[in-house]
Amino acid sequence: MTDRWPWRFTPQRGPTLIVIPALLILVALSVWQLQRHEWKAGLIAEREAGMAAPPIELPARIDDPEPLSFRHVRVTGTFRHEQELFVAAVSRRGNDGYQIVTPLVRAEGPPVLVNRGWVPKERKDAATRAAGQIPGVVSIDGIARLRQVRRGLIPDNLPDRNLWFTMDLPAMAAALGLPEVAPVYVEAGPSPNPGIYPLGGQTRVSLPNDHLQYAATWFMLAIALAVIYVVYHRPKPATPNG
């Protein structure tokens, strides 16, 4: 009786000891990336839900700021326009400018730093946007954010020049001469300001979620390695003598 297979698969010890652990690692990396995808998708959904929910009053005292991250809030107080901070930023259309961050003094609790929105470079001077310097008590609807930590290639903040690249709340409070500020800041919503500037509604919640692509890459590498392993063990054609 003839064997149905043209060749019998007989794995060699050396290649097998290398390939099997490598396959397990590649498959584990693929599964890990799938888990990362689910986590990131949940985080995005959580942020979007918090922003879409009805606003809550920002508490006078905040012991744990984490639950307020990306939460739709309302805060009431009086702006100290003479203490504006300038955060280097680009608009949604990619134009250079600044985010205008202003302390809002409340009746209770420490001041809250409010990112009122974006202005182009030529509107950095408050005198060029006087209509937007709203006096008296105001209520701001916006998104609560946690302090930012400098990462990667982001430049250092320059408090002496009033030029900021991250929302370092303690450093900003020190630069303003304030003993403390709320442990979250508020990004103002899209309601227009008199005179247009600052342009609110600059909150960006998009998070890169490329983990499915990474998972597919690791899985395809595992398949490729398995194919190479099998092909390696195919019998070599006989070489004619002579």
Secondary structure, DSSP 8 states (H G I E B T S, - for coil): ---SSSS-----HHHHHHHHHHHHHHHHHHHHHHHHHHHHHHHHHHHHHHHHS--EE--SS-S--GGGTT-EEEEEEEE-GGG-EEEEEE-TTS-EEEEEEEEEE-SSSS-EEEEEEEEEGGG-SGGGGGGG---SEEEEEEEEEE-----TT----BGGGTBBSS--HHHHHHHHT-S---SEEEEE-S--BTTB-SB-----------HHHHHHHHHHHHHHHHHHHHHHTS--------
